[in-house]
């Protein structure tokens, strides 16, 4: 419980939720290639550390499949119509060992926000990976991040969360997990819109 209060995820009690990184969003979501690259790094690191992973697709018949760059081809991708991922996460959420969720994907003000609120309502510790979360509008993203933080979610980055999970540079999997970060602009750590991405609609 102390780890949860401090916002410190542990490998044995954490899961990764990857929300709706689908083809249809490729041309409309701000910084989409960078968001996917960071999410792919996070996904790989979490799999190396043995975290369970949930990948969802919002209306894949309309919005297309998960983008291949994510590297989730070997994982089940659960379709949904509700904005929140919680409705298709019953197996993971029913596991008493899971106390923390690392949450990334799109869109920040819709599916990510509603997932975070549902998980918080269930008493889970939620870590929103801000450099792997975006929206079509960076104004919407900023407000959503602010609301999630006020509701009790922890705002963090891929790099920081992986290091929290590793805890020690002597960890045997440190060299595999701690690889160089992907290039390109990274969304701001604050709720302000990042300067390299103009405010959208």
VEXVEXTI-669556 format. One record per residue: z, y negated, x negated of N, C-alpha, C in turn; residue in three letters; residue number from 1. Coordinates in nm, 3 decimals, m for minus. Layout:
BEGIN
{{Z Y X} {Z Y X} {Z Y X} 'ALA' NUM}
...
# end
This chain:
BEGIN
{{0.000 0.121 m0.082} {0.000 0.000 0.000} {0.000 m0.126 m0.086} 'UNK' 1}
{{0.073 m0.122 m0.198} {0.075 m0.240 m0.285} {m0.062 m0.272 m0.338} 'UNK' 2}
{{m0.140 m0.168 m0.374} {m0.276 m0.189 m0.423} {m0.361 m0.258 m0.318} 'UNK' 3}
{{m0.346 m0.217 m0.191} {m0.424 m0.279 m0.084} {m0.386 m0.426 m0.067} 'UNK' 4}
{{m0.256 m0.456 m0.071} {m0.214 m0.595 m0.053} {m0.268 m0.684 m0.165} 'UNK' 5}
{{m0.280 m0.627 m0.283} {m0.330 m0.703 m0.398} {m0.483 m0.707 m0.404} 'UNK' 6}
{{m0.549 m0.634 m0.316} {m0.694 m0.629 m0.322} {m0.744 m0.549 m0.440} 'UNK' 7}
{{m0.677 m0.439 m0.470} {m0.713 m0.358 m0.585} {m0.764 m0.222 m0.536} 'UNK' 8}
{{m0.895 m0.201 m0.530} {m0.947 m0.072 m0.483} {m0.923 0.038 m0.585} 'UNK' 9}
{{m0.897 0.158 m0.536} {m0.877 0.274 m0.621} {m0.986 0.377 m0.591} 'UNK' 10}
{{m1.040 0.444 m0.692} {m1.151 0.537 m0.668} {m1.119 0.646 m0.565} 'UNK' 11}
{{m0.997 0.696 m0.564} {m0.964 0.806 m0.474} {m0.942 0.766 m0.330} 'UNK' 12}
{{m0.937 0.635 m0.302} {m0.911 0.591 m0.165} {m1.010 0.484 m0.119} 'UNK' 13}
{{m1.125 0.475 m0.185} {m1.224 0.371 m0.151} {m1.357 0.434 m0.114} 'UNK' 14}
{{m1.434 0.361 m0.034} {m1.569 0.400 0.004} {m1.660 0.279 m0.009} 'UNK' 15}
{{m1.789 0.305 m0.026} {m1.890 0.199 m0.031} {m1.973 0.202 0.096} 'UNK' 16}
{{m1.985 0.087 0.162} {m2.071 0.071 0.279} {m2.188 m0.019 0.240} 'UNK' 17}
{{m2.310 0.032 0.257} {m2.432 m0.044 0.226} {m2.505 m0.070 0.358} 'UNK' 18}
{{m2.515 m0.196 0.394} {m2.560 m0.234 0.528} {m2.704 m0.284 0.532} 'UNK' 19}
{{m2.794 m0.202 0.586} {m2.924 m0.246 0.636} {m3.016 m0.316 0.536} 'UNK' 20}
{{m3.026 m0.263 0.415} {m3.119 m0.320 0.316} {m3.257 m0.260 0.341} 'UNK' 21}
{{m3.328 m0.317 0.438} {m3.450 m0.258 0.491} {m3.574 m0.343 0.463} 'UNK' 22}
{{m3.688 m0.276 0.471} {m3.817 m0.337 0.435} {m3.847 m0.466 0.510} 'UNK' 23}
{{m3.817 m0.471 0.637} {m3.856 m0.586 0.719} {m3.788 m0.716 0.672} 'UNK' 24}
{{m3.675 m0.702 0.605} {m3.603 m0.821 0.558} {m3.655 m0.873 0.425} 'UNK' 25}
{{m3.745 m0.800 0.364} {m3.788 m0.833 0.228} {m3.841 m0.976 0.216} 'UNK' 26}
{{m3.916 m1.022 0.311} {m3.976 m1.154 0.301} {m3.897 m1.266 0.366} 'UNK' 27}
{{m3.783 m1.233 0.428} {m3.713 m1.337 0.503} {m3.570 m1.365 0.455} 'UNK' 28}
{{m3.506 m1.269 0.395} {m3.368 m1.287 0.350} {m3.365 m1.351 0.212} 'UNK' 29}
{{m3.284 m1.454 0.196} {m3.276 m1.527 0.069} {m3.232 m1.437 m0.045} 'UNK' 30}
{{m3.300 m1.451 m0.160} {m3.266 m1.377 m0.282} {m3.267 m1.226 m0.261} 'UNK' 31}
{{m3.355 m1.179 m0.174} {m3.355 m1.036 m0.140} {m3.368 m0.945 m0.262} 'UNK' 32}
{{m3.461 m0.969 m0.355} {m3.471 m0.878 m0.471} {m3.343 m0.872 m0.554} 'UNK' 33}
{{m3.278 m0.987 m0.571} {m3.155 m0.989 m0.649} {m3.041 m0.919 m0.576} 'UNK' 34}
{{m3.034 m0.939 m0.445} {m2.931 m0.872 m0.365} {m2.947 m0.720 m0.376} 'UNK' 35}
{{m3.070 m0.672 m0.364} {m3.095 m0.528 m0.372} {m3.063 m0.475 m0.511} 'UNK' 36}
{{m3.100 m0.552 m0.615} {m3.072 m0.507 m0.752} {m2.923 m0.492 m0.777} 'UNK' 37}
{{m2.844 m0.588 m0.728} {m2.699 m0.580 m0.746} {m2.643 m0.464 m0.664} 'UNK' 38}
{{m2.691 m0.449 m0.540} {m2.645 m0.338 m0.457} {m2.679 m0.203 m0.520} 'UNK' 39}
{{m2.796 m0.194 m0.583} {m2.835 m0.069 m0.650} {m2.742 m0.037 m0.765} 'UNK' 40}
{{m2.706 m0.140 m0.840} {m2.611 m0.119 m0.950} {m2.475 m0.074 m0.897} 'UNK' 41}
{{m2.429 m0.138 m0.791} {m2.301 m0.102 m0.731} {m2.305 0.041 m0.678} 'UNK' 42}
{{m2.414 0.075 m0.610} {m2.430 0.210 m0.556} {m2.425 0.314 m0.667} 'UNK' 43}
{{m2.498 0.289 m0.774} {m2.498 0.384 m0.885} {m2.359 0.399 m0.945} 'UNK' 44}
{{m2.291 0.287 m0.967} {m2.157 0.293 m1.025} {m2.059 0.366 m0.936} 'UNK' 45}
{{m2.065 0.340 m0.807} {m1.974 0.406 m0.714} {m2.001 0.556 m0.706} 'UNK' 46}
{{m2.128 0.594 m0.712} {m2.159 0.737 m0.710} {m2.110 0.805 m0.837} 'UNK' 47}
{{m2.125 0.739 m0.950} {m2.074 0.796 m1.076} {m1.923 0.818 m1.067} 'UNK' 48}
{{m1.853 0.726 m1.002} {m1.708 0.735 m0.990} {m1.663 0.822 m0.873} 'UNK' 49}
{{m1.757 0.876 m0.799} {m1.724 0.971 m0.693} {m1.683 0.912 m0.561} 'UNK' 50}
{{m1.715 0.783 m0.536} {m1.681 0.724 m0.407} {m1.777 0.774 m0.299} 'UNK' 51}
{{m1.727 0.802 m0.179} {m1.818 0.831 m0.069} {m1.897 0.706 m0.032} 'UNK' 52}
{{m2.021 0.726 0.011} {m2.112 0.614 0.038} {m2.170 0.629 0.179} 'UNK' 53}
{{m2.174 0.519 0.252} {m2.239 0.514 0.382} {m2.352 0.412 0.377} 'UNK' 54}
{{m2.474 0.454 0.409} {m2.590 0.366 0.412} {m2.642 0.364 0.555} 'UNK' 55}
{{m2.659 0.243 0.611} {m2.710 0.233 0.748} {m2.844 0.161 0.753} 'UNK' 56}
{{m2.913 0.182 0.865} {m3.039 0.113 0.894} {m3.032 0.061 1.037} 'UNK' 57}
{{m3.053 m0.068 1.054} {m3.053 m0.130 1.186} {m3.191 m0.114 1.248} 'UNK' 58}
{{m3.198 m0.044 1.360} {m3.324 m0.023 1.432} {m3.440 0.006 1.334} 'UNK' 59}
{{m3.435 0.119 1.262} {m3.539 0.146 1.163} {m3.680 0.155 1.223} 'UNK' 60}
{{m3.689 0.183 1.353} {m3.820 0.186 1.418} {m3.883 0.047 1.422} 'UNK' 61}
{{m3.799 m0.056 1.415} {m3.847 m0.194 1.418} {m3.840 m0.259 1.280} 'UNK' 62}
{{m3.731 m0.236 1.209} {m3.705 m0.305 1.082} {m3.741 m0.223 0.959} 'UNK' 63}
{{m3.789 m0.102 0.980} {m3.836 m0.023 0.868} {m3.725 0.051 0.796} 'UNK' 64}
{{m3.763 0.129 0.694} {m3.666 0.209 0.620} {m3.591 0.127 0.514} 'UNK' 65}
{{m3.490 0.189 0.457} {m3.420 0.131 0.343} {m3.517 0.116 0.226} 'UNK' 66}
{{m3.509 0.005 0.155} {m3.602 m0.020 0.044} {m3.578 0.081 m0.069} 'UNK' 67}
{{m3.685 0.130 m0.131} {m3.669 0.232 m0.235} {m3.593 0.185 m0.358} 'UNK' 68}
{{m3.600 0.053 m0.388} {m3.531 0.002 m0.507} {m3.380 0.023 m0.503} 'UNK' 69}
{{m3.325 0.043 m0.385} {m3.181 0.065 m0.375} {m3.140 0.195 m0.443} 'UNK' 70}
{{m3.231 0.292 m0.446} {m3.198 0.420 m0.508} {m3.114 0.510 m0.420} 'UNK' 71}
{{m3.133 0.499 m0.289} {m3.053 0.578 m0.195} {m3.132 0.691 m0.131} 'UNK' 72}
{{m3.242 0.730 m0.194} {m3.330 0.829 m0.134} {m3.260 0.963 m0.108} 'UNK' 73}
{{m3.162 0.998 m0.190} {m3.095 1.127 m0.175} {m2.979 1.121 m0.075} 'UNK' 74}
{{m2.950 1.002 m0.023} {m2.836 0.987 0.067} {m2.881 0.982 0.212} 'UNK' 75}
{{m2.799 1.031 0.304} {m2.830 1.011 0.446} {m2.830 0.863 0.479} 'UNK' 76}
{{m2.924 0.822 0.563} {m2.928 0.683 0.608} {m2.914 0.685 0.760} 'UNK' 77}
{{m2.803 0.632 0.806} {m2.768 0.646 0.946} {m2.826 0.531 1.028} 'UNK' 78}
{{m2.906 0.562 1.131} {m2.960 0.456 1.216} {m2.853 0.404 1.311} 'UNK' 79}
{{m2.867 0.277 1.348} {m2.773 0.218 1.442} {m2.843 0.109 1.523} 'UNK' 80}
{{m2.785 0.078 1.636} {m2.831 m0.037 1.715} {m2.722 m0.145 1.721} 'UNK' 81}
{{m2.597 m0.103 1.717} {m2.487 m0.200 1.711} {m2.493 m0.275 1.578} 'UNK' 82}
{{m2.445 m0.396 1.577} {m2.446 m0.473 1.452} {m2.344 m0.416 1.352} 'UNK' 83}
{{m2.228 m0.376 1.400} {m2.126 m0.322 1.310} {m2.162 m0.180 1.264} 'UNK' 84}
{{m2.126 m0.150 1.139} {m2.143 m0.015 1.087} {m2.033 0.080 1.135} 'UNK' 85}
{{m1.926 0.026 1.189} {m1.809 0.109 1.221} {m1.841 0.222 1.318} 'UNK' 86}
{{m1.933 0.198 1.410} {m1.963 0.299 1.510} {m2.027 0.425 1.457} 'UNK' 87}
{{m2.093 0.417 1.341} {m2.156 0.536 1.282} {m2.077 0.586 1.161} 'UNK' 88}
{{m1.957 0.532 1.143} {m1.877 0.567 1.025} {m1.754 0.649 1.062} 'UNK' 89}
{{m1.761 0.720 1.175} {m1.641 0.788 1.224} {m1.586 0.891 1.126} 'UNK' 90}
{{m1.675 0.963 1.056} {m1.627 1.064 0.961} {m1.547 1.000 0.849} 'UNK' 91}
{{m1.603 0.895 0.789} {m1.533 0.828 0.679} {m1.407 0.757 0.728} 'UNK' 92}
{{m1.418 0.690 0.841} {m1.304 0.613 0.890} {m1.193 0.704 0.941} 'UNK' 93}
{{m1.227 0.829 0.972} {m1.126 0.924 1.014} {m1.055 0.993 0.900} 'UNK' 94}
{{m1.099 0.967 0.778} {m1.037 1.027 0.660} {m0.915 0.945 0.621} 'UNK' 95}
{{m0.795 1.001 0.629} {m0.675 0.922 0.598} {m0.667 0.875 0.453} 'UNK' 96}
{{m0.746 0.936 0.366} {m0.744 0.893 0.225} {m0.813 0.759 0.205} 'UNK' 97}
{{m0.907 0.725 0.293} {m0.985 0.602 0.276} {m0.904 0.482 0.325} 'UNK' 98}
{{m0.869 0.394 0.232} {m0.792 0.274 0.265} {m0.866 0.145 0.229} 'UNK' 99}
{{m0.971 0.157 0.147} {m1.046 0.038 0.105} {m1.195 0.063 0.124} 'UNK' 100}
{{m1.267 m0.041 0.164} {m1.412 m0.033 0.178} {m1.475 m0.147 0.099} 'UNK' 101}
{{m1.570 m0.113 0.013} {m1.654 m0.211 m0.055} {m1.777 m0.230 0.033} 'UNK' 102}
{{m1.806 m0.352 0.071} {m1.909 m0.380 0.171} {m2.016 m0.472 0.115} 'UNK' 103}
{{m2.142 m0.427 0.124} {m2.254 m0.511 0.080} {m2.370 m0.494 0.176} 'UNK' 104}
{{m2.470 m0.582 0.165} {m2.589 m0.570 0.248} {m2.621 m0.698 0.324} 'UNK' 105}
{{m2.693 m0.680 0.435} {m2.741 m0.794 0.512} {m2.730 m0.765 0.663} 'UNK' 106}
{{m2.733 m0.865 0.747} {m2.718 m1.004 0.710} {m2.572 m1.042 0.716} 'UNK' 107}
{{m2.534 m1.137 0.631} {m2.393 m1.173 0.618} {m2.330 m1.215 0.750} 'UNK' 108}
{{m2.403 m1.294 0.829} {m2.345 m1.351 0.951} {m2.354 m1.258 1.071} 'UNK' 109}
{{m2.419 m1.144 1.056} {m2.437 m1.052 1.168} {m2.370 m0.918 1.138} 'UNK' 110}
{{m2.446 m0.826 1.081} {m2.395 m0.690 1.062} {m2.282 m0.683 0.961} 'UNK' 111}
{{m2.291 m0.759 0.853} {m2.184 m0.755 0.752} {m2.055 m0.814 0.810} 'UNK' 112}
{{m2.065 m0.928 0.875} {m1.948 m0.991 0.935} {m1.882 m0.900 1.038} 'UNK' 113}
{{m1.961 m0.846 1.129} {m1.902 m0.764 1.235} {m1.844 m0.635 1.181} 'UNK' 114}
{{m1.907 m0.579 1.077} {m1.849 m0.460 1.012} {m1.716 m0.495 0.948} 'UNK' 115}
{{m1.712 m0.605 0.875} {m1.587 m0.646 0.808} {m1.475 m0.666 0.909} 'UNK' 116}
{{m1.503 m0.734 1.020} {m1.400 m0.759 1.119} {m1.351 m0.629 1.182} 'UNK' 117}
{{m1.442 m0.537 1.211} {m1.401 m0.408 1.268} {m1.315 m0.328 1.171} 'UNK' 118}
{{m1.352 m0.329 1.044} {m1.274 m0.255 0.944} {m1.136 m0.317 0.924} 'UNK' 119}
{{m1.132 m0.449 0.920} {m1.003 m0.518 0.908} {m0.914 m0.487 1.028} 'UNK' 120}
{{m0.974 m0.484 1.146} {m0.898 m0.455 1.267} {m0.838 m0.315 1.262} 'UNK' 121}
{{m0.904 m0.224 1.192} {m0.853 m0.087 1.176} {m0.749 m0.077 1.065} 'UNK' 122}
{{m0.719 m0.187 0.999} {m0.617 m0.187 0.895} {m0.668 m0.153 0.757} 'UNK' 123}
{{m0.799 m0.151 0.739} {m0.855 m0.120 0.608} {m0.862 m0.245 0.520} 'UNK' 124}
{{m0.859 m0.222 0.391} {m0.875 m0.327 0.292} {m1.025 m0.344 0.268} 'UNK' 125}
{{m1.078 m0.462 0.293} {m1.223 m0.484 0.286} {m1.257 m0.576 0.169} 'UNK' 126}
{{m1.350 m0.531 0.085} {m1.397 m0.608 m0.030} {m1.544 m0.642 m0.006} 'UNK' 127}
{{m1.572 m0.767 0.020} {m1.710 m0.812 0.044} {m1.772 m0.848 m0.090} 'UNK' 128}
{{m1.882 m0.783 m0.123} {m1.946 m0.800 m0.254} {m2.043 m0.918 m0.243} 'UNK' 129}
{{m1.997 m1.038 m0.278} {m2.072 m1.159 m0.245} {m2.207 m1.167 m0.315} 'UNK' 130}
{{m2.221 m1.106 m0.432} {m2.351 m1.111 m0.499} {m2.443 m0.999 m0.453} 'UNK' 131}
{{m2.402 m0.926 m0.349} {m2.489 m0.826 m0.287} {m2.490 m0.844 m0.135} 'UNK' 132}
{{m2.472 m0.969 m0.092} {m2.469 m1.004 0.050} {m2.553 m1.130 0.070} 'UNK' 133}
{{m2.639 m1.130 0.172} {m2.718 m1.250 0.198} {m2.757 m1.256 0.345} 'UNK' 134}
{{m2.826 m1.364 0.379} {m2.880 m1.388 0.513} {m3.011 m1.464 0.497} 'UNK' 135}
{{m3.085 m1.478 0.606} {m3.204 m1.563 0.601} {m3.164 m1.708 0.575} 'UNK' 136}
{{m3.053 m1.749 0.633} {m3.002 m1.884 0.614} {m2.879 m1.880 0.525} 'UNK' 137}
{{m2.880 m1.959 0.418} {m2.764 m1.963 0.331} {m2.648 m2.040 0.394} 'UNK' 138}
{{m2.678 m2.125 0.491} {m2.571 m2.186 0.568} {m2.495 m2.081 0.648} 'UNK' 139}
{{m2.569 m1.989 0.712} {m2.507 m1.879 0.785} {m2.425 m1.792 0.691} 'UNK' 140}
{{m2.481 m1.764 0.573} {m2.410 m1.681 0.474} {m2.277 m1.746 0.435} 'UNK' 141}
{{m2.282 m1.877 0.407} {m2.161 m1.947 0.364} {m2.052 m1.942 0.471} 'UNK' 142}
{{m2.090 m1.968 0.594} {m1.991 m1.966 0.702} {m1.936 m1.826 0.724} 'UNK' 143}
{{m2.022 m1.725 0.713} {m1.977 m1.587 0.733} {m1.879 m1.545 0.624} 'UNK' 144}
{{m1.909 m1.580 0.499} {m1.816 m1.546 0.390} {m1.681 m1.615 0.411} 'UNK' 145}
{{m1.686 m1.741 0.454} {m1.562 m1.814 0.479} {m1.482 m1.748 0.590} 'UNK' 146}
{{m1.551 m1.708 0.696} {m1.479 m1.645 0.808} {m1.420 m1.510 0.767} 'UNK' 147}
{{m1.494 m1.431 0.691} {m1.442 m1.301 0.647} {m1.319 m1.319 0.558} 'UNK' 148}
{{m1.324 m1.418 0.471} {m1.208 m1.444 0.384} {m1.087 m1.487 0.467} 'UNK' 149}
{{m1.108 m1.573 0.565} {m0.997 m1.618 0.649} {m0.939 m1.502 0.730} 'UNK' 150}
{{m1.023 m1.406 0.765} {m0.977 m1.290 0.842} {m0.901 m1.190 0.756} 'UNK' 151}
{{m0.908 m1.206 0.624} {m0.832 m1.117 0.537} {m0.913 m1.034 0.441} 'UNK' 152}
{{m1.046 m1.049 0.443} {m1.129 m0.975 0.348} {m1.118 m1.036 0.209} 'UNK' 153}
{{m1.136 m0.954 0.107} {m1.138 m1.001 m0.031} {m1.282 m1.027 m0.072} 'UNK' 154}
{{m1.312 m1.146 m0.122} {m1.445 m1.177 m0.173} {m1.448 m1.147 m0.321} 'UNK' 155}
{{m1.543 m1.065 m0.362} {m1.549 m1.024 m0.502} {m1.694 m1.009 m0.543} 'UNK' 156}
{{m1.716 m0.960 m0.664} {m1.851 m0.936 m0.716} {m1.865 m0.791 m0.756} 'UNK' 157}
{{m1.989 m0.749 m0.772} {m2.017 m0.613 m0.817} {m1.946 m0.584 m0.949} 'UNK' 158}
{{m1.963 m0.674 m1.044} {m1.904 m0.656 m1.177} {m1.753 m0.641 m1.169} 'UNK' 159}
{{m1.689 m0.732 m1.096} {m1.544 m0.729 m1.087} {m1.493 m0.602 m1.020} 'UNK' 160}
{{m1.559 m0.560 m0.913} {m1.515 m0.441 m0.841} {m1.531 m0.315 m0.924} 'UNK' 161}
{{m1.642 m0.304 m0.997} {m1.660 m0.186 m1.082} {m1.552 m0.181 m1.190} 'UNK' 162}
{{m1.518 m0.296 m1.246} {m1.413 m0.298 m1.348} {m1.275 m0.267 m1.288} 'UNK' 163}
{{m1.251 m0.312 m1.165} {m1.126 m0.276 m1.098} {m1.117 m0.126 m1.075} 'UNK' 164}
{{m1.229 m0.064 m1.039} {m1.230 0.081 m1.017} {m1.210 0.157 m1.148} 'UNK' 165}
{{m1.267 0.105 m1.256} {m1.256 0.172 m1.387} {m1.116 0.156 m1.447} 'UNK' 166}
{{m1.059 0.036 m1.435} {m0.926 0.004 m1.483} {m0.912 m0.004 m1.635} 'UNK' 167}
{{m0.991 0.073 m1.711} {m0.967 0.086 m1.855} {m1.100 0.110 m1.925} 'UNK' 168}
{{m1.125 0.038 m2.036} {m1.249 0.059 m2.110} {m1.254 0.196 m2.177} 'UNK' 169}
{{m1.140 0.266 m2.182} {m1.137 0.402 m2.235} {m1.173 0.506 m2.129} 'UNK' 170}
{{m1.199 0.462 m2.006} {m1.239 0.555 m1.900} {m1.363 0.632 m1.946} 'UNK' 171}
{{m1.367 0.763 m1.930} {m1.481 0.840 m1.980} {m1.615 0.801 m1.918} 'UNK' 172}
{{m1.613 0.740 m1.801} {m1.738 0.702 m1.735} {m1.772 0.555 m1.754} 'UNK' 173}
{{m1.692 0.485 m1.832} {m1.716 0.342 m1.856} {m1.857 0.314 m1.908} 'UNK' 174}
{{m1.907 0.387 m2.008} {m2.042 0.356 m2.058} {m2.151 0.372 m1.953} 'UNK' 175}
{{m2.135 0.467 m1.862} {m2.236 0.488 m1.757} {m2.230 0.378 m1.651} 'UNK' 176}
{{m2.109 0.336 m1.619} {m2.092 0.240 m1.510} {m2.117 0.097 m1.556} 'UNK' 177}
{{m2.070 0.064 m1.674} {m2.075 m0.075 m1.722} {m2.205 m0.102 m1.795} 'UNK' 178}
{{m2.314 m0.093 m1.724} {m2.443 m0.124 m1.785} {m2.475 m0.271 m1.759} 'UNK' 179}
{{m2.573 m0.329 m1.830} {m2.602 m0.471 m1.813} {m2.637 m0.506 m1.670} 'UNK' 180}
{{m2.592 m0.622 m1.627} {m2.622 m0.668 m1.491} {m2.770 m0.700 m1.477} 'UNK' 181}
{{m2.826 m0.685 m1.356} {m2.967 m0.717 m1.336} {m2.994 m0.865 m1.356} 'UNK' 182}
{{m3.114 m0.901 m1.404} {m3.146 m1.042 m1.425} {m3.170 m1.114 m1.294} 'UNK' 183}
{{m3.179 m1.246 m1.306} {m3.215 m1.324 m1.188} {m3.097 m1.402 m1.133} 'UNK' 184}
{{m3.125 m1.493 m1.039} {m3.019 m1.575 m0.982} {m2.918 m1.491 m0.907} 'UNK' 185}
{{m2.792 m1.533 m0.912} {m2.685 m1.462 m0.845} {m2.620 m1.557 m0.745} 'UNK' 186}
{{m2.596 m1.511 m0.621} {m2.533 m1.598 m0.524} {m2.397 m1.649 m0.571} 'UNK' 187}
{{m2.363 m1.767 m0.525} {m2.238 m1.830 m0.566} {m2.117 m1.746 m0.527} 'UNK' 188}
{{m2.011 m1.758 m0.606} {m1.887 m1.688 m0.574} {m1.809 m1.761 m0.466} 'UNK' 189}
{{m1.847 m1.884 m0.437} {m1.778 m1.960 m0.334} {m1.854 m1.947 m0.204} 'UNK' 190}
{{m1.805 m2.014 m0.101} {m1.875 m2.012 0.027} {m1.987 m2.114 0.033} 'UNK' 191}
{{m2.004 m2.193 m0.071} {m2.115 m2.289 m0.074} {m2.245 m2.216 m0.099} 'UNK' 192}
{{m2.355 m2.271 m0.048} {m2.485 m2.211 m0.073} {m2.519 m2.223 m0.220} 'UNK' 193}
{{m2.573 m2.119 m0.284} {m2.607 m2.127 m0.425} {m2.716 m2.229 m0.450} 'UNK' 194}
{{m2.706 m2.306 m0.559} {m2.799 m2.416 m0.581} {m2.943 m2.371 m0.598} 'UNK' 195}
{{m2.967 m2.248 m0.646} {m3.104 m2.207 m0.671} {m3.175 m2.159 m0.545} 'UNK' 196}
{{m3.102 m2.151 m0.433} {m3.162 m2.107 m0.307} {m3.145 m2.219 m0.206} 'UNK' 197}
{{m3.254 m2.281 m0.159} {m3.239 m2.392 m0.066} {m3.180 m2.346 0.066} 'UNK' 198}
{{m3.110 m2.437 0.132} {m3.056 m2.406 0.264} {m3.170 m2.376 0.360} 'UNK' 199}
{{m3.150 m2.272 0.438} {m3.255 m2.229 0.531} {m3.230 m2.281 0.670} 'UNK' 200}
{{m3.280 m2.202 0.764} {m3.275 m2.243 0.903} {m3.132 m2.259 0.951} 'UNK' 201}
# end
